[in-house]
């Protein structure tokens, strides 16, 4: 039964009171997922928490962590004749070194916004005279559907469909964050949707090897507050575990069928992350048996060693080193209407969340 607003407010008050009682000393938490960042900003949770609890955003937006070289690579592909590029809408305005997909489309490139990989596959069926390329950007959450589209294309013999895989996986970047000497984080709000796919086994090392507790958390304000309470309880009890708050969706074992599709179609590869650099085994490449549907191979795409935009501190925001408001371009030279970096473009980007919900500057 759905709770009333009064009941929700009462629950929030109870959780905030417990947080205040447990947070007698400083405690810094990183929310890994971009959807958490948006929910925290939208509900002004930073303002509601005691000053001892500090929330910092992490590399939880797949659009934001896509390296500039990868953006230039797909822009190069989208500009080719006879190529129909299918992409999710949040990629349209992400700036490359010189332009973005929206500008390419204005110049005549065939770029379509789709809502699923099945939509992209249908475009390939309907346009047999064109090469349809789906831009595969996302974490483990979206990868299974991409894998299914590739398997379907192989089964049906749809050879004018391919995927440019720029997918990333979360555990390797968590390891890097745990070892980052510049980052002072006591605990993590782990991504609910990612863990709904992979489970908690792949991230248990954070607690066991690095002593960094985590709670797999949902995306409502109460979910996040409860996740913070669970982390503070761990500290009070001297524990370091990976727990699940988001039981209604995430299970310890994850989703076996989704993991099967990922492992069947993709394999781990090294990948570059914006502002972070190359992280070993943090990307997903298409396996050799599906190489006919690998756009990077099909089009012999060059590698672009593109530089980051001068002054843009997206990388430091993604590492939790600074708040978006500390970037010198924030809300001045970089706005949602004229974004300099992807953190201001994506709906899950930290900079966009801070800008949209008028977050105060935080020290």
QUINOR-V880681 format. One record per residue. N is the residue number from 1. RES is the residue in one letter. PSI is psi in radians with two decimals (* if undefined). Layout:
n->[N;N]
res->[RES;RES]
psi->[PSI;PSI]
This chain:
n->[1;2;3;4;5;6;7;8;9;10;11;12;13;14;15;16;17;18;19;20;21;22;23;24;25;26;27;28;29;30;31;32;33;34;35;36;37;38;39;40;41;42;43;44;45;46;47;48;49;50;51;52;53;54;55;56;57;58;59;60;61;62;63;64;65;66;67;68;69;70;71;72;73;74;75;76;77;78;79;80;81;82;83;84;85;86;87;88;89;90;91;92;93;94;95;96;97;98;99;100;101;102;103;104;105;106;107;108;109;110;111;112;113;114;115;116;117;118;119;120;121;122;123;124;125;126;127;128;129;130;131;132;133;134;135;136;137;138;139;140;141;142;143;144;145;146;147;148;149;150;151;152;153;154;155;156;157;158;159;160;161;162;163;164;165;166;167;168;169;170;171;172;173;174;175;176;177;178;179;180;181;182;183;184;185;186;187;188;189;190;191;192;193;194;195;196;197;198;199;200;201;202;203;204;205;206;207;208;209;210;211;212;213;214;215;216;217;218;219;220;221;222;223;224;225;226;227;228;229;230;231;232;233;234;235;236;237;238;239;240;241;242;243;244;245;246;247;248;249;250;251;252;253;254;255;256;257;258;259;260;261;262;263;264;265;266;267;268;269;270;271;272;273;274;275;276;277;278;279;280;281;282;283;284;285;286;287;288;289;290;291;292;293;294;295;296;297;298;299;300;301;302;303;304;305;306;307;308;309;310;311;312;313;314;315;316;317;318;319;320;321;322;323;324;325;326;327;328;329;330;331;332;333;334;335;336;337;338;339;340;341;342;343;344;345;346;347;348;349;350;351;352;353;354;355;356;357;358;359;360;361;362;363]
res->[X;X;X;X;X;X;X;X;X;X;X;X;X;X;X;X;X;X;X;X;X;X;X;X;X;X;X;X;X;X;X;X;X;X;X;X;X;X;X;X;X;X;X;X;X;X;X;X;X;X;X;X;X;X;X;X;X;X;X;X;X;X;X;X;X;X;X;X;X;X;X;X;X;X;X;X;X;X;X;X;X;X;X;X;X;X;X;X;X;X;X;X;X;X;X;X;X;X;X;X;X;X;X;X;X;X;X;X;X;X;X;X;X;X;X;X;X;X;X;X;X;X;X;X;X;X;X;X;X;X;X;X;X;X;X;X;X;X;X;X;X;X;X;X;X;X;X;X;X;X;X;X;X;X;X;X;X;X;X;X;X;X;X;X;X;X;X;X;X;X;X;X;X;X;X;X;X;X;X;X;X;X;X;X;X;X;X;X;X;X;X;X;X;X;X;X;X;X;X;X;X;X;X;X;X;X;X;X;X;X;X;X;X;X;X;X;X;X;X;X;X;X;X;X;X;X;X;X;X;X;X;X;X;X;X;X;X;X;X;X;X;X;X;X;X;X;X;X;X;X;X;X;X;X;X;X;X;X;X;X;X;X;X;X;X;X;X;X;X;X;X;X;X;X;X;X;X;X;X;X;X;X;X;X;X;X;X;X;X;X;X;X;X;X;X;X;X;X;X;X;X;X;X;X;X;X;X;X;X;X;X;X;X;X;X;X;X;X;X;X;X;X;X;X;X;X;X;X;X;X;X;X;X;X;X;X;X;X;X;X;X;X;X;X;X;X;X;X;X;X;X;X;X;X;X;X;X;X;X;X;X;X;X]
psi->[2.30;2.35;2.62;2.88;-0.65;-0.73;-0.70;-0.74;-0.68;-0.74;-0.74;-0.71;-0.70;-0.78;-0.75;-0.64;-0.70;-0.68;-0.77;-0.69;-0.55;-0.43;1.10;-0.30;2.81;2.46;2.05;2.23;2.35;2.19;2.08;-0.56;2.43;-0.55;-0.58;-0.77;-0.78;-0.79;-0.69;-0.76;-0.78;-0.66;0.14;0.70;-0.56;-0.65;-0.48;-0.42;2.68;2.73;-0.34;-0.34;2.09;2.22;2.27;2.58;2.61;-2.93;1.02;0.18;1.97;-0.54;-0.77;-0.62;-0.05;2.15;2.64;-0.64;-0.64;-0.64;-0.81;-0.55;-0.80;-0.45;-0.68;-0.75;-0.76;-0.42;-0.13;2.59;2.57;0.24;2.24;2.03;2.17;2.27;2.76;2.69;-0.50;-0.10;-0.28;-0.69;0.17;2.12;2.37;-2.81;-0.66;-0.57;-3.01;3.11;-0.62;-0.73;-0.66;-0.70;-0.67;-0.44;-0.03;-0.07;2.54;1.70;2.14;2.44;2.23;2.84;-0.13;2.87;-0.47;-0.58;-0.73;-0.72;-0.66;-0.60;-0.65;-0.69;-0.69;-0.30;1.16;-0.30;-0.01;2.69;2.00;2.12;2.17;2.28;1.87;1.60;2.20;2.97;-2.91;-0.40;-0.77;-0.20;-0.70;-0.69;-0.58;-0.73;-0.75;-0.68;-0.65;-0.76;-0.68;-0.75;-0.70;-0.78;-0.69;-0.08;0.58;1.69;-0.08;0.28;2.39;2.90;2.30;1.77;2.01;0.46;2.62;2.72;2.62;-0.75;-0.76;-0.63;-0.51;-0.71;-0.77;-0.74;-0.68;-0.49;-0.01;1.99;-0.36;-0.34;2.13;1.72;2.31;-0.51;2.96;2.39;1.87;2.67;2.08;-0.77;-0.69;-0.81;-0.37;-0.44;-0.92;-0.23;-2.89;-0.20;-0.77;-0.23;0.08;-0.44;-0.47;-0.71;-0.73;-0.69;-0.54;-0.06;0.48;1.77;2.68;2.65;2.13;2.00;2.55;-2.96;0.10;2.79;-0.73;-0.61;-0.83;-0.76;-0.71;-0.66;-0.70;-0.73;-0.79;-0.67;-0.75;-0.61;-0.69;-0.78;-0.77;-0.56;0.03;0.51;2.79;1.68;2.93;1.99;2.89;2.12;-0.55;0.91;-0.44;-0.24;-0.82;2.34;2.71;-0.68;-0.11;-2.64;1.73;-0.71;-0.73;-0.74;-0.63;-0.78;-0.75;-0.86;-0.50;-0.64;-0.54;2.79;2.63;2.42;2.84;2.54;2.58;2.39;2.40;2.25;-0.08;-0.72;-2.84;2.23;2.15;2.38;0.54;0.02;3.06;2.11;2.72;2.30;2.75;-0.65;-0.20;0.39;-0.42;-0.31;0.31;1.87;-0.59;-0.67;-0.75;-0.68;0.13;0.93;2.35;2.83;2.28;2.16;1.17;2.53;2.71;2.72;2.23;2.33;-0.39;2.23;0.59;-0.76;-0.75;-0.57;-0.77;-0.47;-0.05;0.27;-0.64;2.80;2.68;-0.66;-0.24;-0.14;2.31;-0.31;-0.24;2.20;0.10;-1.36;-0.23;1.95;2.90;-0.52;-0.57;1.28;2.46;-0.68;2.84;-0.37;-0.34;-0.15;-0.94;2.52;-0.34;0.11;2.48;-0.78;-0.72;-0.69;-0.78;-0.74;-0.80;-0.71;0.28;0.79;2.44;2.77;2.37;2.46;*]
